[in-house]
Amino acid sequence: MVVDTHVKRLAQRLGLTKAATPEKIERDLMRLVPREHWIDISHLLIFHGRRVCDARRPQCAACVLNDLCPSAEPAL
């Protein structure tokens, strides 16, 4: 499983991990995600982090994970 800055940000925002290091985040995600989905979930989280869940200005209103995300900003 790949843990880059996007995967780290999304995993933390979604409440999937409280860890700070890529190694610990990877461990937490590997416990939650079935092995056959490790590569796919990494790619999907990276894509989502680039397109929707930006570090500085997340587009929470347009996010399909908004209902599941404890970090989602309330709609105006």
Secondary structure, 3 states (H helix, E strand, C coil): CCCCHHHHHHHHHCCCCCCCCHHHHHHHHHHHCCHHHHHHHHHHHHHHHHHCCCCCCCCHHHCCCHHHCCCCCCCC
